[in-house]
Amino acid sequence: MTDDRVDAAVVGYTVRLAHELGLRVVAEGVEDAEVYRALRDTGCDAIQGNFISAALPADEVGAFVAKKPETARP
C-alpha cells in the first residue's frame, strides 16, 4: 500500500467501511515501519506482524504485552 496509490485507496476505503459498520480493523502481516505508519494514519485499529514481533508461543504473549505495551496497539 505504500508503493501503490490504488492499494492505499483500497485499504483506506476498507478501513472506513469497517468503521462505518462498527467494526474494528486488524491489519495482518505488517513487516516494516513505513507500512505501520501508513496503516496507523489510515485509522487501522491494531496490527500484527513481524514489525511488532515474530510469532510467540502462547505462554510468552502476556510477558511481551506487559513489557512493550506501546507496540501492542498502534
C-alpha positions in Angstrom: 0.0 0.0 0.0 2.9 2.4 0.5 4.1 2.0 -3.1 0.8 2.0 -5.0 -1.9 4.6 -4.6 -4.6 2.2 -5.7 -3.6 -0.2 -3.0 -3.6 2.7 -0.5 -7.1 3.7 -1.6 -8.5 0.2 -1.2 -7.0 -0.1 2.3 -8.4 3.3 3.2 -11.9 2.6 1.9 -11.9 -0.8 3.6 -10.9 0.7 7.0 -13.6 3.4 6.7 -16.2 0.9 5.6 -15.4 -1.3 8.6 -15.6 1.6 11.0 -19.0 2.7 9.5 -20.2 -0.8 10.2 -19.0 -0.6 13.8 -16.1 -3.0 13.3 -12.5 -2.8 14.4 -9.8 -3.3 11.8 -6.7 -5.5 12.4 -4.0 -5.5 9.7 -2.0 -8.7 9.4 1.5 -9.2 8.0 2.9 -5.8 8.9 6.6 -6.0 8.2 8.1 -2.5 8.5 7.7 0.9 10.0 6.5 2.5 6.7 3.5 0.3 6.4 2.8 0.5 10.2 2.7 4.4 9.9 0.5 4.2 6.8 -1.9 1.9 8.5 -2.0 4.0 11.7 -2.6 7.1 9.7 -5.4 5.4 7.8 -7.1 4.6 11.1 -6.4 0.9 11.4 -7.2 -0.1 15.0 -4.5 -2.8 15.5 -1.7 -4.5 13.7 0.1 -7.8 13.8 3.2 -9.0 12.1 7.0 -9.2 12.3 7.3 -5.4 12.7 5.8 -5.8 16.2 7.1 -9.3 17.0 7.9 -12.7 15.4 5.3 -15.3 16.3 5.4 -16.2 20.0 4.4 -19.3 21.9 1.1 -18.6 23.8 2.8 -18.7 27.2 5.1 -15.8 26.2 2.5 -13.4 24.8 1.4 -11.9 28.2 5.0 -11.1 29.1 5.6 -9.5 25.7 2.5 -7.2 26.0 3.4 -6.3 29.6 6.9 -5.4 28.6 6.0 -3.4 25.4 2.5 -2.0 25.8 3.3 0.8 23.3 3.8 -1.7 20.5 0.8 -3.9 21.4 -1.6 -1.3 20.0 -0.7 1.2 17.3 
